Amino acid sequence: MALSWTAPTNTGGSAITGYDVYEGTTTGGESAAAVNTTAITGTSYTVTGLTNGTTYYFTV
């Protein structure tokens, strides 16, 4: 599944060095461990290993 997001316009003065993606199968039940193994430097990521017929929720 391809995910994409928009970078924030206001970072509070701090540079964004990367993003992490978290997934879960219930709203608010995203994993405490990121699905990516290294920080994502862009604003998109492809998630693999999903099960057909299962609803997933993602947080960046």
C-alpha positions as CSV (number, residue, x, y, z in Angstrom):
1,M,0.0,0.0,0.0
2,A,1.4,3.4,-0.9
3,L,1.1,6.1,1.7
4,S,1.8,9.8,1.3
5,W,1.5,12.9,3.4
6,T,2.2,16.6,3.4
7,A,5.2,18.0,5.3
8,P,4.2,20.5,8.0
9,T,4.4,24.1,7.1
10,N,5.4,25.1,10.6
11,T,8.0,22.9,12.3
12,G,8.5,25.1,15.4
13,G,11.9,26.1,14.1
14,S,13.3,22.6,14.1
15,A,14.4,20.8,10.9
16,I,12.6,17.6,10.1
17,T,15.2,14.9,9.6
18,G,12.8,12.0,8.8
19,Y,9.5,10.4,9.4
20,D,8.4,7.1,11.0
21,V,5.2,5.2,10.0
22,Y,3.2,3.2,12.6
23,E,0.4,0.8,11.8
24,G,-2.4,-1.0,13.6
25,T,-5.7,-2.7,13.0
26,T,-7.7,-0.6,15.4
27,T,-8.2,3.2,15.5
28,G,-5.6,4.5,18.0
29,G,-4.0,1.0,18.2
30,E,-1.0,1.8,16.1
31,S,2.2,-0.1,17.1
32,A,4.8,1.5,19.4
33,A,7.4,0.3,16.9
34,A,7.7,1.9,13.4
35,V,7.2,-0.3,10.4
36,N,10.1,1.4,8.6
37,T,13.6,0.4,9.7
38,T,15.3,3.7,8.9
39,A,13.9,7.3,9.0
40,I,11.9,8.2,5.8
41,T,13.3,11.3,4.3
42,G,10.6,11.9,1.8
43,T,6.8,12.2,2.2
44,S,5.8,8.8,0.9
45,Y,6.3,5.1,1.9
46,T,5.2,1.8,0.6
47,V,4.0,-0.7,3.3
48,T,4.3,-4.4,2.5
49,G,3.1,-7.6,4.1
50,L,-0.5,-6.5,4.6
51,T,-3.3,-9.0,4.7
52,N,-6.2,-8.7,2.2
53,G,-9.5,-8.0,3.9
54,T,-7.9,-6.4,7.0
55,T,-8.5,-2.7,7.8
56,Y,-5.3,-0.9,8.7
57,Y,-4.7,2.5,10.4
58,F,-1.5,4.4,10.0
59,T,0.2,7.3,11.8
60,V,3.2,9.2,10.6
